[in-house]
Amino acid sequence: MEILRRFLETSPTPFEAYVSLQCALMRRHVRRGGSPEDFCERLAPVFHRRYAPVLLDGTAR
């Protein structure tokens, strides 16, 4: 969760931290040879399950 802490520190809202972190992970996935479609189908649901409860329920920070 260290990466989450860094994004929370640099983002004005938990929602922006969520979106920024997801974008950063997608860019990394694509740089390593994955496709955006693969990220959306396979990895985005896992990302959402892990980080949405922490960042999108209004209790972060």
C-alpha positions as CSV (number, residue, x, y, z in Angstrom):
1,M,0.0,0.0,0.0
2,E,3.1,2.3,-0.2
3,I,2.2,3.2,-3.7
4,L,-1.3,4.2,-2.5
5,R,0.1,6.4,0.2
6,R,2.3,8.2,-2.4
7,F,-0.7,8.9,-4.7
8,L,-2.8,10.1,-1.8
9,E,-0.1,12.5,-0.7
10,T,0.2,14.1,-4.1
11,S,-3.5,14.2,-5.1
12,P,-6.0,16.7,-3.9
13,T,-8.8,14.1,-3.5
14,P,-9.1,10.4,-2.9
15,F,-10.9,10.0,-6.3
16,E,-8.0,11.8,-8.1
17,A,-5.6,9.5,-6.3
18,Y,-7.6,6.5,-7.5
19,V,-7.7,7.6,-11.1
20,S,-4.0,8.7,-11.2
21,L,-2.9,5.4,-9.7
22,Q,-5.0,3.4,-12.2
23,C,-3.6,5.5,-15.1
24,A,0.0,4.9,-13.9
25,L,-0.6,1.2,-13.6
26,M,-2.1,1.0,-17.1
27,R,0.8,3.0,-18.6
28,R,3.2,0.5,-16.9
29,H,1.2,-2.4,-18.3
30,V,1.3,-1.0,-21.8
31,R,5.0,-0.3,-21.6
32,R,5.6,-3.9,-20.7
33,G,3.8,-5.1,-23.8
34,G,0.2,-5.4,-22.6
35,S,-2.7,-3.8,-24.3
36,P,-5.1,-1.2,-22.9
37,E,-7.9,-3.7,-23.6
38,D,-6.2,-6.4,-21.6
39,F,-5.7,-4.0,-18.7
40,C,-9.4,-3.1,-18.8
41,E,-10.7,-6.7,-19.0
42,R,-8.2,-8.4,-16.7
43,L,-6.5,-6.0,-14.4
44,A,-8.9,-3.1,-13.9
45,P,-11.5,-5.2,-12.0
46,V,-8.7,-6.4,-9.6
47,F,-7.5,-2.8,-9.2
48,H,-11.1,-1.7,-8.4
49,R,-11.7,-4.5,-5.9
50,R,-8.5,-3.6,-4.1
51,Y,-8.5,0.2,-4.1
52,A,-12.1,1.3,-4.5
53,P,-13.1,0.5,-0.9
54,V,-10.2,2.5,0.4
55,L,-10.4,5.5,-1.9
56,L,-14.0,5.8,-3.1
57,D,-16.0,5.3,0.1
58,G,-15.1,8.7,1.5
59,T,-13.0,7.6,4.4
60,A,-9.5,8.0,2.9
61,R,-7.2,10.6,4.3
